[in-house]
Amino acid sequence: EVQDNGTGVPEEIKNRIFDPFYTTKEVGKGTGQGLAICRDIIVKKHEASLCVLDALESGAIFQIMFPTT
């Protein structure tokens, strides 16, 4: 698990944060590629899982689970 100390991820956007080009930043400040690339590497290439856990008001928690076999 990796956790930051930001504002967390609101429930209404949790299903979109891994989408390519999705960003909550203002125009010109973000590409929306970071989490999409992470998902591609973790889920597609390593057959692992990547999810964001509910951590509102205490940062976002991203959980990565790799298969054992």
DAPE-V55911 format. One line per field, one symbol per residue. ss: DSSP state (h for helix, s for strand, l for the rest). phi: phi as a letter, one per 20 degrees, with the letter a starting at -180 (. if undefined). A space follows every 50 residues. Layout:
BEGIN
ss=???
phi=???
END
This chain:
BEGIN
ss=lsslllllllhhhllllllllllllllllllllhhhhhhhhhhhhlllss ssslllllllsssssllll
phi=.ccddfendfgfdgfdfefgmebdefgndbemdgfffgfgffefedldcc bdefbgmcneddddcefec
END
